[in-house]
Amino acid sequence: MTPSYPSHWEADVVLADGGTAHVRPIRPTDADLLRSFYSRLSEESIYFRFFGPRPTLSDQEVARFTTVDHVDRVALIATIGPHMVGVARYERIDEATAEVAFLIEDAHQGRGLAAVLLEHLRAAARERGIARFLAEVLPANQRMLGVFRQAGYTAQSRFADGVIEMTLDLSPTETAAEVRGAREHRAEARSIQRLLTPSSVAVIGAGPEPGGVGQTVLRNLLAADFTG
């Protein structure tokens, strides 16, 4: 029997720049969300993912990508507001090994989405008995190579047939825990940076009469030489 939708894999996450996203398993009803996401990708991002041009996804491909069993075929997507901005998936190739692939919308690359999706996909894979990930990455895709190499897990790589084949051992390591902790610490710090160092402050309810809360806040801002 195919397991039901694993709602415990859903999570709100903080990104490297302090922004937030929601991570969850993909659903068959995400077909239009996937099509919209794919339409915003650059030719380069598509080439890095599929190793060739693929301007659109066929209906059969959309159905395959959005219909998974949450065991041998798993896909996690990241959403920001109503939009899908990233996807990570694995397909089991033997009892303990799965092949992985990632795709991040160009406008959101560099925000740490791939690293976050890797960590959540790893957790889902270990829950399903998978011990290692395999990935084929083009040498020019330095961002994705960096994500794998900097994750803190034991990684091996070799060059063959024009691609870099990477093997990632999913066993917990102290380095991986340190990398994850440092990433989360930086993300959380940036998430409150605007609150602690604002460029502008709006004071609502600062009436002319002294003694009110709004008036007190305004006077304190002026007295502290706020330059925003």
C-alpha positions in Angstrom: 0.0 0.0 0.0 1.3 3.4 -0.9 1.8 5.7 2.1 -0.5 8.6 2.4 0.6 12.2 1.8 3.4 12.7 4.4 2.3 16.0 5.9 5.0 15.8 8.5 7.5 16.7 5.8 6.0 20.1 5.4 8.0 23.0 7.0 8.4 26.7 6.9 12.1 27.5 6.3 14.3 30.6 6.6 16.5 31.3 3.6 20.1 32.6 3.5 19.0 36.1 2.9 16.4 36.1 5.7 13.4 35.4 3.5 11.1 32.6 4.1 9.6 29.7 2.0 7.4 26.7 2.6 8.7 23.2 1.8 6.2 20.4 1.1 5.8 17.2 -0.9 4.5 17.7 -4.4 0.9 16.7 -5.2 -0.8 15.8 -8.5 -2.8 19.0 -8.2 0.4 21.0 -8.6 0.4 20.4 -12.3 -0.4 24.1 -13.2 2.0 25.3 -10.5 4.8 23.2 -12.1 4.0 24.5 -15.6 4.1 28.1 -14.4 7.4 27.5 -12.5 8.9 25.9 -15.6 7.9 28.7 -17.9 10.0 31.2 -15.8 13.2 29.1 -16.0 16.1 30.2 -18.2 17.5 28.0 -21.0 20.6 27.6 -18.9 18.7 26.3 -15.8 16.8 23.9 -18.0 20.0 22.7 -19.7 21.7 22.1 -16.3 18.8 20.0 -15.2 18.1 18.0 -18.3 21.5 18.2 -20.1 19.7 19.6 -23.2 17.0 22.0 -24.4 13.5 21.3 -23.3 11.4 24.5 -23.8 8.2 23.0 -22.4 7.1 19.9 -20.4 4.6 17.6 -22.1 1.4 16.6 -20.3 3.0 13.1 -19.7 6.0 14.7 -18.1 4.0 16.9 -15.9 1.9 14.0 -14.7 5.0 11.9 -14.0 6.8 14.8 -12.1 3.7 15.6 -9.9 2.6 12.0 -9.2 5.0 10.2 -6.7 4.6 7.5 -4.2 6.5 9.2 -1.3 8.7 6.1 -0.9 10.7 5.2 -4.1 9.8 8.4 -5.9 9.8 11.6 -3.8 9.6 15.3 -4.7 9.7 18.3 -2.4 8.8 21.7 -3.7 9.5 25.1 -2.2 6.8 27.8 -2.5 6.9 31.5 -1.8 3.4 32.9 -1.6 1.4 31.3 -4.4 4.4 30.5 -6.6 6.6 27.4 -6.8 10.2 28.5 -6.8 12.2 25.2 -6.5 11.9 21.4 -6.5 14.2 18.6 -5.4 13.4 14.9 -6.1 14.9 11.5 -5.8 14.2 8.2 -7.5 15.3 5.0 -5.8 17.6 2.9 -8.0 18.3 0.1 -5.5 17.5 -0.7 -1.9 19.8 2.0 -0.4 20.5 4.4 -3.2 18.6 7.1 -4.9 19.3 9.4 -7.8 18.6 13.1 -7.1 17.9 16.2 -9.1 17.3 19.9 -8.2 15.8 22.8 -10.0 15.6 26.3 -8.7 13.9 29.3 -10.3 16.6 31.7 -11.6 15.2 34.7 -9.7 15.6 32.8 -6.4 19.0 31.2 -7.0 21.7 32.1 -4.5 19.2 32.3 -1.6 20.1 28.9 -0.2 17.0 27.1 -1.5 18.9 24.1 -2.9 20.8 23.6 0.4 17.5 23.7 2.3 15.8 21.3 -0.1 18.8 18.9 0.1 18.5 18.8 3.9 14.8 18.1 3.8 15.1 15.6 1.0 17.8 13.8 2.9 15.6 13.5 6.0 12.8 12.1 3.9 15.2 9.6 2.2 16.6 8.3 5.4 13.1 7.8 6.7 12.5 5.6 3.7 15.7 3.6 4.2 17.9 5.3 1.7 21.6 5.7 2.7 23.1 7.6 -0.3 22.3 10.0 -3.0 23.8 9.9 -6.5 23.8 13.0 -8.7 25.0 13.8 -12.2 26.0 17.4 -12.5 27.5 19.3 -15.5 30.9 20.8 -14.7 29.6 24.3 -15.5 26.9 24.0 -12.8 29.2 25.2 -10.1 26.4 26.3 -7.8 24.9 22.8 -7.6 28.4 21.3 -7.2 29.0 23.7 -4.3 25.8 22.7 -2.6 26.8 19.0 -2.6 30.4 19.7 -1.6 29.5 22.1 1.2 26.7 20.1 2.8 29.1 18.5 5.3 28.3 14.9 4.3 30.9 12.4 3.0 31.0 13.0 -0.8 32.9 11.3 -3.6 33.0 12.5 -7.2 34.4 11.4 -10.5 34.3 12.7 -14.0 32.8 10.5 -16.7 31.2 11.1 -20.1 31.2 14.8 -19.7 29.5 14.9 -16.3 30.6 14.9 -12.7 29.1 11.9 -10.9 28.7 12.6 -7.2 27.9 10.2 -4.4 26.7 11.6 -1.1 26.6 9.5 2.0 23.5 10.5 4.0 24.9 9.3 7.4 24.9 12.1 10.0 28.2 13.8 10.6 29.4 16.5 13.0 30.4 18.6 10.0 27.0 18.4 8.5 25.4 19.4 11.8 27.8 22.3 12.1 27.1 23.4 8.5 23.4 23.2 9.1 23.6 25.1 12.4 25.7 27.9 10.9 23.4 28.2 7.9 20.3 28.5 10.2 22.1 31.0 12.4 23.0 33.3 9.5 19.5 33.0 8.0 17.8 33.8 11.3 20.1 36.8 11.9 19.3 38.2 8.4 15.6 37.6 8.9 15.6 40.2 11.8 18.2 42.5 10.3 15.6 44.9 8.9 13.9 45.0 12.2 17.1 45.8 14.1 18.6 48.2 11.5 15.6 49.8 9.7 16.1 52.4 6.9 12.7 53.9 7.9 10.2 53.8 10.7 6.5 54.7 10.5 5.0 55.8 13.8 1.2 55.4 13.8 -0.7 57.5 16.3 1.9 60.2 17.2 -0.6 62.9 18.2 0.3 66.4 19.3 -0.4 65.7 23.0 2.7 64.7 25.1 2.6 61.5 27.1 1.0 59.2 24.5 2.7 56.1 23.3 3.1 57.3 19.7 4.4 60.7 20.8 6.9 59.0 23.2 8.2 56.7 20.5 8.6 59.6 18.1 10.5 61.7 20.6 12.8 58.8 21.5 13.6 58.3 17.8 14.5 62.0 17.4 16.5 62.0 20.6 18.5 59.0 19.4 19.5 60.7 16.2 17.8 58.1 14.0 19.0 58.9 10.5 16.5 56.8 8.5 
